[in-house]
Amino acid sequence: MLTAELIDQSGVIAVGEYSYRGDRFSYKGEINEEMARMAAIMCRATTMSEHMQAGMIEQFCPGCGGSPPHGWIVRGPRYTVCNVANVFAFLHNQAASLNDIMALMQKRLADAAANLV
C-alpha cells in the first residue's frame, strides 16, 4: 500500500487517503484523528478547486496540457503538503525530498482515474 511506503520515507510526517465523496479517510503518522479528518477535508477541497481551475484554463487554452491535473503542492517555510489523486503527504522541508516523494506518488498513482472528482 502506498501510504505504508510513504510513511517510511525520510521527513514524511503523515500520510492519508480520503474518499472523493468526503465521507471517509484513513491516515498514518504523527497526527491525531481530528487533524487527519481536517487534512482530508482540506485536501479534498483543494483537489476539487484544482480540477475546477484546470477546467477553466482548458477553456482558454484547449489542449495545452493543463487538464486533467495530476496533483498539487503547498510549500510553507517548514512544512509541505502534497497530494496526488486522493492521497496526501505532510513533509518536513528540512528532512524530506519533495522530488522523491512526488515521484513516488506520481509513479504509484499514475493510473488513478482523474474523473472521480
C-alpha positions, -999 to +999 in steps of 0.1 A: +000+000+000+013+034-009+006+051+024+028+025+042+056+031+017+053+069+020+053+070+058+086+052+058+103+079+037+126+103+054+109+135+065+073+123+060+052+134+090+019+119+080+001+104+050-035+096+043-062+088+018-097+104+015-128+094-004-138+118-032-173+119-017-157+132+015-172+107+039-142+085+047-104+089+053-075+069+067-041+080+079-008+071+094+018+092+111+024+119+137-011+135+137-042+126+156-076+116+141-091+151+143-061+166+125-063+138+099-100+145+094-093+182+088-064+173+065-087+151+044-113+178+042-087+204+032-071+181+006-104+171-009-115+208-012-081+218-027-083+189-052-118+199-063-106+235-067-076+224-087-099+205-111-122+235-115-092+258-122-077+233-147-111+232-164-112+270-167-076+271-181-086+244-206-114+267-218-088+295-226-061+271-239-076+239-252-052+210-254-023+229-237-017+201-212-031+215-180-060+191-178-066+168-161-044+179-132-023+152-115-018+167-081-008+198-062+018+210-036+016+237-010+050+245+004+055+267+035+087+277+053+088+245+074+062+221+061+048+210+027+016+193+018+014+173-014-015+155-030-019+131-059-053+116-067-068+111-032-035+106-013-018+133+007+015+136+025+028+161+050+065+166+048+091+184+070+110+205+045+145+200+060+142+163+063+122+152+032+129+153-005+099+167-022+111+155-056+114+119-043+081+119-026+062+134-055+080+110-079+069+080-058+033+093-056+031+100-093+045+066-101+022+046-078-009+067-087-002+071-124-033+050-133-057+068-108-088+080-126-090+117-129-128+118-133-136+108-097-137+144-085 
